[in-house]
Amino acid sequence: MSALSGSISRRYARALFSLGSDNGRFEAYGNELAAFSALANGSADLGHALSNPVVKVSEKRAILEALLPRVGASAEVSRFVLLLLDRGRLDQLAVIASDYERLTDERLGRVRGRVTSAVPLSAAEFDQVRVALEKRTGKQVILNATVDPELLGGIVAQVGDLVLDGSLRSRLENLSRKLLN
């Protein structure tokens, strides 16, 4: 994605966010936009139909007009998605949804992060990590968990620029460096 298209996607995200803020529905709009983006990106047939230049814009519009109400999109989000189609920006939907999510998180004082462990974390361990990160950042933390057996043990947590590496692999590498120096 070029810097120009990133700038354009942010403008579209801000425009819908502003509308949602004005009527107190910015979080709902973000959820609707994310759900539709996931559907469009998750369905090869739908993605192909919407991105194929051979398919007429009128046919794409008919597909969207039939599909948007079925996925629970509000009138405003439906009009927004149709506007993206009309302006030839539907291919930016995932980026716009991501930009919108950042705006929502910023407004609500949330940050997103990732915790990676060698084995799946229990619910209690996951909550313990989340609470510790919330104390450290002073914000609500929304975590995604991933498993990486190469860590050997421990966890690596990342929220924005903050990286807390408590992995066994990292500890072994540090010990090796100390022994070699």
C-alpha positions, 0 to 999 in steps of 0.5 A: 500500500502506498502512502497516498492510499494509506492517507485516503483510507484514513480519510474515509475512516475518519469520515465514517468515524465522525458520523458515528461520533456525532450520533453516538454509534461510532463503536457499532459502525466499527463493528459493522465495518469490521464484520463486513470486511472480514466477510468480504476478505473471507469469501473467495467468491465474494472477494473475486466478484467485488474486485473483478473488473469484468463484473459491472459496478451495477452488478457489484452494487446489487450484490452489496445491496442484497448482502449488507442488510443480511449481515446487519449493516446499518443504513449508514455503514451500507451507504458508506460501503456503497460510496466506496464502490462508487468511488472505486475504493472498495479494495481499500475496505480492509485498510479502512476498517483497520484505520477505523479500529485504531480511531475507536481504540484511541477514543476509548482508551484501548490498545491492542497487543499480542501475547505469544507463548510456547504452549496455549495459555489457560484463561487465568494466565491470559487474564493475568498477562492482560491485567499486568499489561493494563497496569503497565500501559494505563489503558484497557488492553485487548490481547490476541494470543498466539503459540510459537513452540520455538519460544521453548517456554515463557511468553513474549507480550507486545503492546505498541512499542512495549515488548516484554520478553520473558521467553526461555529462548530469550533468556538462553540467548542472553545467558549465552552472550554473557558466557561468551563475553 
